[in-house]
Amino acid sequence: MRKIILFILISISVFSEYKIENGKVYYEDKLIAEADAVTFDSSTDYAQDKNYIYYTEKKIEGADLKTFEILYSGYSKDKNHVYYKNNILKGADSKTFDMVHFGHAKDKNNAYYYGKKIEGAEAKTFDIIEPCAFGFSRDNISVYYEDKKIPGSDPETFEILGENGYSKDKNNVYFENHIIDGADIKTFRALAGKIAEDKNNYYKSEKISGKK
C-alpha cells in the first residue's frame, strides 16, 4: 500500500510542475523550447503536444504519438520502443511488454524493476510474490530483490517476513538480497522496524548481538 501511495504522489508531483506563460511551456521554471503551448496537455505523468511526448522537461526522442501508451511506474511504450521515464529501455520488446506489478514489468525475453533489467530472470515464469511484493519477485529458478538475484534462494519455499526486507526459505535467511550468515531459519522472525531475532541473536540487516 505504501508503494502505491508513493507512486501516486510521485505521478502527481511530475505533471503538476508544468505551466504555460506567455505562450511558452515550462517545467519547474525550465523552458521546454520545442513545446507547442496551444496543444500542450499535461494531464498525465507524460505530457504531450501535437509534435512530441515529454517526461519532465525532456522530449522523448523518437516516440510515436499515434501508438504511445502510458503504463505506470514510469513505463510507457509505442509500436517501436519501450520507455522508462524519458529513455528507451534498451532491448525491451514493445509488442510483448506488460506490467507485472508496481515497478515490475516483463516482455518475452526479460524482466525489469523500475527500468533496470533483472539479470538472469526467466521471463516466462516471472511474477511478484503475493500477497505483498515489497520488492521481491521470483521465477522457477530463483528469487529476486528489486533488480538483484538473491543467491542460494529457493522459489518454492521462499517466504517474506514483514515489510522491511527480511525473508527466508529452506536454505537461508536473507536481508534484501544478502544471506544472513548463521541465522537460524526455523526460529527467525522480523520484529519492529529493521530489527529481527532468532533463538540465538538479534539482527539489524546482520547480527548485532547475542541473547546470552
Summary of the structure (lengths in Angstrom):
residues: 212
radius of gyration: 21.3
end to end distance: 38.0
largest distance: 71.8
contacts: 612
relative contact order: 0.07
helix: 8%
strand: 35%
